[in-house]
Each structure stands twice: as C-alpha cells, then as structure tokens.
Amino acid sequence: MNRLDKKDIEGLLPHREPMLLIDEIYDIKKLESATGVVNVKKDSFFVQGHFPGQPVMPGVVIVESFGQAAAALTAHGLDKKTYENKLVFLMGVEKARFRSPVIPDCKLILKIKAIRSHGRVWKYQGEAFVDNKKMADAIWSATIVDKK
C-alpha cells in the first residue's frame, strides 16, 4: 500500500482527534521517505486564538506534524510485532526554520526522510510546502519505547 488515509494512520499512531494532525500519507518508500498531508482549516483547534482575525498555524504544530508523519512512516515500515505495544516519542529538534506563515485554508505538504537509525533511535529531516512554496524545514530525532 503506497497511500494511507486517516483511518490507516489511526492504526499506526496513538494520536486521536484533535491531536491527530496528519490526514494522508503517500509516496511511501519503506522506512525511507513519504509525503504527508495536513489539511489546515480555519476551524483547526491550533489556530483558534492564534491569532484572532489573522489565523496562523503555530511553528510547534508544524514540528509536531513532521513528527507524526515520520512516526507513521516508521510504524508502517516495521514488522507489526516490532511495533506492537510501542510508542514513538520525539527526542529532540536540532534545527527548525519557519520561512513563511502557514495560513488556513490550505494543504500543508510534508516531505519526510529518515536519514539515520540506530537501534530504537531514528533521525529525520523534513520540508513543509504550501502550493510548492517551502514554508518550513526541520531535522529531528525520535525513539521507539515500550507502552507502559
């Protein structure tokens, strides 16, 4: 399967509405790369009050979107037994740049790459686009841990 919809993503991530940000993932190369989609709407919880009259997607939510897309890419590529009863946690963000504000209503396209893995620790890079314009980019790491 080279495309995951919201229901498929729910099967891979513990996140639920309203915190499940990723609406779709496609162009999946197993454990390597994928493209994620976040439908940024005027009524999205994260733009309520940020800022009244001029809504903007917070940068920290863009970083969370990167993390969720990467976690879904990783979970989708791993053997289900390896991923069962596990969670993927963001460990650190080395570099995040926000080039232009992400204004609703738009599709935020996330280009995600796994650049290194060592045991349970993974390192990723991503770029976020709206209408082919780069809005943000980041490098971050995450780890796979046992559910408590």
C-alpha positions as CSV (number, residue, x, y, z in Angstrom):
1,M,0.0,0.0,0.0
2,N,1.5,3.3,-1.1
3,R,-1.2,5.6,0.4
4,L,-2.5,5.8,3.9
5,D,-5.7,7.6,4.8
6,K,-6.7,9.0,8.2
7,K,-8.1,5.6,9.3
8,D,-4.9,3.8,8.3
9,I,-2.8,6.4,10.2
10,E,-5.0,5.9,13.3
11,G,-4.0,2.2,13.2
12,L,-0.3,3.2,13.3
13,L,-0.3,6.2,15.8
14,P,-1.8,6.6,19.3
15,H,-2.9,10.2,18.4
16,R,-6.6,10.9,18.1
17,E,-8.7,14.0,17.3
18,P,-8.0,16.8,17.7
19,M,-4.2,15.9,18.1
20,L,-4.0,13.6,15.0
21,L,-2.8,16.2,12.5
22,I,-1.9,14.0,9.5
23,D,-4.8,13.5,7.1
24,E,-3.0,11.4,4.5
25,I,0.4,9.8,3.6
26,Y,1.5,8.8,0.1
27,D,4.7,8.2,-2.0
28,I,5.8,5.8,0.8
29,K,9.3,4.3,0.4
30,K,9.5,1.7,3.2
31,L,11.4,3.1,6.2
32,E,12.9,5.7,3.9
33,S,10.6,8.6,2.9
34,A,7.0,9.7,2.5
35,T,4.8,12.6,1.8
36,G,2.3,13.7,4.5
37,V,-0.7,16.0,4.2
38,V,-2.2,18.2,6.9
39,N,-5.4,20.0,5.9
40,V,-5.0,23.3,7.7
41,K,-8.5,24.7,8.2
42,K,-9.9,28.0,9.7
43,D,-11.6,25.9,12.4
44,S,-8.5,23.7,13.2
45,F,-8.0,23.8,17.0
46,F,-4.5,25.1,16.8
47,V,-5.4,28.3,15.0
48,Q,-8.2,29.3,17.4
49,G,-6.8,32.3,19.1
50,H,-3.5,32.2,17.1
51,F,-4.2,34.9,16.1
52,P,-7.8,36.4,16.1
53,G,-8.6,37.8,12.7
54,Q,-5.3,36.5,11.2
55,P,-5.0,32.8,11.9
56,V,-1.6,31.2,11.6
57,M,-0.5,27.6,12.2
58,P,2.0,27.6,15.1
59,G,5.5,26.5,14.3
60,V,5.5,24.0,17.1
61,V,2.4,22.4,15.5
62,I,4.3,22.1,12.2
63,V,7.1,20.3,14.0
64,E,4.5,18.0,15.6
65,S,3.1,17.3,12.2
66,F,6.6,16.4,11.0
67,G,7.0,14.0,13.9
68,Q,3.6,12.4,13.4
69,A,4.3,11.8,9.7
70,A,7.7,10.3,10.5
71,A,6.3,8.1,13.2
72,A,3.6,6.8,10.8
73,L,6.3,6.2,8.1
74,T,8.4,4.2,10.6
75,A,5.4,2.2,12.1
76,H,4.2,1.4,8.6
77,G,7.6,0.0,7.6
78,L,8.3,-2.1,10.7
79,D,7.0,-5.6,11.3
80,K,3.8,-5.3,13.3
81,K,5.2,-7.4,16.1
82,T,8.2,-5.0,16.4
83,Y,5.8,-2.0,16.7
84,E,3.0,-3.6,18.8
85,N,2.8,-2.0,22.3
86,K,5.3,0.6,21.4
87,L,5.2,4.4,21.1
88,V,7.3,6.8,19.1
89,F,8.4,9.9,21.1
90,L,10.1,13.0,19.8
91,M,13.5,13.3,21.4
92,G,14.9,16.5,20.0
93,V,14.7,19.1,17.3
94,E,18.1,20.0,16.0
95,K,17.1,22.6,13.5
96,A,13.7,24.1,12.6
97,R,13.2,27.0,10.3
98,F,10.0,28.8,9.6
99,R,10.2,30.6,6.3
100,S,6.6,31.8,5.8
101,P,3.4,31.7,7.9
102,V,1.1,28.8,7.2
103,I,-2.4,30.4,6.8
104,P,-5.6,28.4,6.7
105,D,-7.3,27.1,4.4
106,C,-4.5,25.2,2.8
107,K,-2.9,21.8,2.3
108,L,0.5,21.6,4.1
109,I,2.6,19.0,2.3
110,L,5.3,17.4,4.4
111,K,8.2,15.7,2.6
112,I,9.8,13.4,5.2
113,K,13.1,11.4,5.1
114,A,14.6,9.0,7.6
115,I,18.2,9.9,7.5
116,R,19.6,7.5,10.1
117,S,18.5,4.8,12.5
118,H,20.5,3.3,15.3
119,G,18.6,0.7,17.4
120,R,15.4,2.4,18.6
121,V,16.6,6.0,17.8
122,W,15.7,7.5,14.4
123,K,16.8,10.8,12.8
124,Y,14.6,12.5,10.2
125,Q,14.5,15.6,8.1
126,G,11.5,17.2,6.6
127,E,10.3,20.1,4.5
128,A,6.8,21.6,4.5
129,F,5.2,23.2,1.5
130,V,2.1,25.1,0.5
131,D,1.5,25.4,-3.2
132,N,5.1,24.3,-3.9
133,K,6.4,27.2,-1.7
134,K,8.7,26.0,1.2
135,M,7.2,27.1,4.5
136,A,9.4,25.3,7.0
137,D,12.1,22.7,7.4
138,A,13.4,20.7,10.3
139,I,15.8,17.9,11.5
140,W,14.6,15.9,14.5
141,S,15.1,12.6,16.3
142,A,12.7,10.2,17.8
143,T,12.8,7.0,19.8
144,I,10.6,3.9,20.0
145,V,9.7,3.0,23.5
146,D,7.5,0.4,25.2
147,K,4.0,1.4,26.2
148,K,3.6,1.5,29.9
